[in-house]
């Protein structure tokens, strides 16, 4: 179920420690951009923070935001568009490895990725650090096993490369 304005307001109040002043227009903008989708709301807030559109003003000891810029962010019709936008900011090697991982499925093993990509397991691990920090992937209890945090993140990684590249990757997977 989508979140209503009251729920979004409570989330913002909790997130920013009751330090959101005159936030009615911010709540409306966030509701409009996320359609009340809880997962999308979380990702959108992270994007706003990354782009410094919501920031803590240390001089005045309060949270501020750039409402005009938030309202002008292109309307993303679904979570995949937002994730693709964030995905594009990852280092190239990380994106390449995640696209391999997405071809393997929701969960993946580093040794298989190393075999497919031609990189060492250590290089794969180092390359995945930005994806871990951005919560694109999470570690599984089994060593060297990970999974995409959400199927939309896997979809974003999968859709980040051309159809021809996907075909080549799947052919290599089958041959391995």
C-alpha positions as CSV (number, residue, x, y, z in Angstrom):
1,X,0.0,0.0,0.0
2,X,1.2,3.5,-0.8
3,X,2.1,5.8,2.1
4,X,-0.2,8.8,2.6
5,X,1.0,12.3,3.4
6,X,0.7,11.7,7.2
7,X,2.9,8.6,7.0
8,X,5.5,10.4,4.8
9,X,5.4,13.3,7.3
10,X,6.1,11.0,10.2
11,X,9.0,9.3,8.3
12,X,10.5,12.7,7.6
13,X,10.0,13.8,11.2
14,X,11.7,10.6,12.4
15,X,14.5,10.8,9.8
16,X,15.4,14.4,10.4
17,X,14.8,14.3,14.2
18,X,11.9,16.7,14.3
19,X,14.0,19.3,12.6
20,X,12.1,19.8,9.4
21,X,10.6,23.3,9.3
22,X,7.8,24.3,7.0
23,X,7.8,20.9,5.4
24,X,4.3,20.8,3.9
25,X,5.6,21.5,0.4
26,X,8.5,19.1,0.8
27,X,6.1,16.3,1.9
28,X,3.8,17.1,-1.1
29,X,6.8,17.0,-3.5
30,X,8.1,13.7,-2.1
31,X,4.7,12.1,-2.2
32,X,4.3,13.2,-5.8
33,X,7.7,11.9,-6.9
34,X,7.5,8.6,-5.1
35,X,3.8,7.9,-5.4
36,X,3.9,6.9,-1.7
37,X,5.9,3.8,-2.5
38,X,8.0,3.1,0.7
39,X,10.9,1.6,-1.1
40,X,10.9,4.4,-3.7
41,X,10.6,7.0,-0.8
42,X,13.8,5.6,0.8
43,X,15.7,5.6,-2.5
44,X,14.5,9.1,-3.3
45,X,15.6,10.5,0.0
46,X,19.0,8.9,-0.5
47,X,19.2,10.5,-3.9
48,X,18.2,13.9,-2.5
49,X,20.9,13.6,0.2
50,X,23.6,12.5,-2.4
51,X,22.7,15.5,-4.6
52,X,22.8,17.8,-1.5
53,X,19.2,18.8,-2.2
54,X,18.5,18.0,1.5
55,X,21.3,19.0,3.8
56,X,22.1,19.9,7.4
57,X,22.8,23.6,7.8
58,X,25.4,23.5,10.6
59,X,25.4,27.3,11.1
60,X,21.6,27.4,11.8
61,X,21.6,23.8,13.3
62,X,18.7,22.7,11.2
63,X,17.8,20.7,8.1
64,X,17.2,22.6,4.8
65,X,16.3,21.6,1.3
66,X,16.1,23.0,-2.1
67,X,12.5,22.6,-2.9
68,X,12.6,24.1,-6.4
69,X,15.4,21.7,-7.5
70,X,13.5,18.8,-5.8
71,X,10.4,19.7,-7.8
72,X,12.4,19.9,-11.0
73,X,13.9,16.5,-10.7
74,X,12.6,14.5,-13.6
75,X,9.6,12.5,-12.6
76,X,10.6,8.9,-12.3
77,X,7.7,6.6,-13.1
78,X,9.1,3.7,-11.2
79,X,11.9,2.6,-9.0
80,X,14.0,1.2,-11.8
81,X,14.4,4.7,-13.3
82,X,15.7,6.0,-10.0
83,X,18.0,3.0,-9.5
84,X,19.4,3.4,-13.0
85,X,20.1,7.1,-12.3
86,X,22.0,6.1,-9.1
87,X,23.6,3.1,-10.9
88,X,25.1,5.4,-13.5
89,X,27.1,7.2,-10.7
90,X,28.9,3.9,-9.7
91,X,32.4,3.3,-11.0
92,X,32.6,1.6,-14.4
93,X,34.1,-1.6,-13.0
94,X,31.4,-1.9,-10.4
95,X,28.7,-1.4,-13.1
96,X,30.3,-4.1,-15.3
97,X,30.5,-6.6,-12.4
98,X,26.9,-5.9,-11.4
99,X,25.7,-6.4,-14.9
100,X,27.4,-9.8,-14.9
101,X,25.8,-10.5,-11.5
102,X,22.4,-9.5,-12.8
103,X,22.7,-12.0,-15.7
104,X,23.4,-14.7,-13.1
105,X,20.2,-14.0,-11.1
106,X,19.2,-12.5,-7.8
107,X,22.1,-14.0,-5.9
108,X,25.6,-14.7,-7.1
109,X,29.0,-16.1,-6.2
110,X,32.2,-14.1,-6.4
111,X,34.2,-17.1,-7.9
112,X,31.7,-17.3,-10.8
113,X,32.0,-13.6,-11.4
114,X,35.8,-13.8,-11.3
115,X,35.7,-16.6,-13.9
116,X,33.3,-14.6,-16.2
117,X,34.9,-11.2,-15.8
118,X,38.5,-12.3,-15.9
119,X,39.2,-10.4,-12.6
120,X,40.5,-11.9,-9.4
121,X,38.1,-12.4,-6.4
122,X,40.0,-9.7,-4.6
123,X,39.4,-7.3,-7.5
124,X,35.7,-8.2,-7.6
125,X,35.4,-7.6,-3.8
126,X,37.1,-4.2,-4.1
127,X,34.9,-3.3,-7.1
128,X,31.7,-4.2,-5.2
129,X,32.4,-1.9,-2.3
130,X,30.5,1.0,-3.8
131,X,27.6,-1.2,-4.6
132,X,27.6,-2.4,-1.0
133,X,27.7,1.2,0.3
134,X,24.8,2.2,-2.0
135,X,22.9,-1.0,-0.9
136,X,22.6,-2.4,-4.4
137,X,23.7,-5.7,-3.0
138,X,24.0,-7.3,0.4
139,X,26.3,-10.2,1.6
140,X,24.8,-13.6,2.3
141,X,25.8,-15.8,5.2
142,X,27.8,-18.0,2.9
143,X,31.3,-16.5,2.3
144,X,31.7,-14.8,-1.1
145,X,28.0,-14.9,-1.9
146,X,25.8,-11.8,-2.4
147,X,22.4,-11.0,-3.5
148,X,20.7,-7.9,-5.0
149,X,19.0,-6.0,-2.2
150,X,15.8,-5.8,-4.3
151,X,14.7,-7.2,-7.6
152,X,14.5,-3.7,-9.0
153,X,18.2,-3.2,-8.3
154,X,19.0,-6.4,-10.3
155,X,16.8,-5.1,-13.1
156,X,18.6,-1.7,-13.0
157,X,22.0,-3.5,-13.4
158,X,20.6,-5.8,-16.1
159,X,19.2,-2.9,-18.1
160,X,22.3,-0.8,-17.8
161,X,24.0,-2.6,-20.8
162,X,22.9,-3.0,-24.4
163,X,21.0,-5.9,-25.6
164,X,24.0,-7.1,-27.6
165,X,26.1,-7.1,-24.4
166,X,23.4,-9.1,-22.6
167,X,23.4,-11.7,-25.3
168,X,27.2,-11.9,-25.2
169,X,27.2,-12.3,-21.4
170,X,24.5,-15.0,-21.5
171,X,26.5,-16.9,-24.2
172,X,29.6,-16.8,-22.0
173,X,27.6,-17.9,-18.9
174,X,26.3,-20.9,-20.9
175,X,29.8,-21.8,-22.1
176,X,31.3,-21.6,-18.7
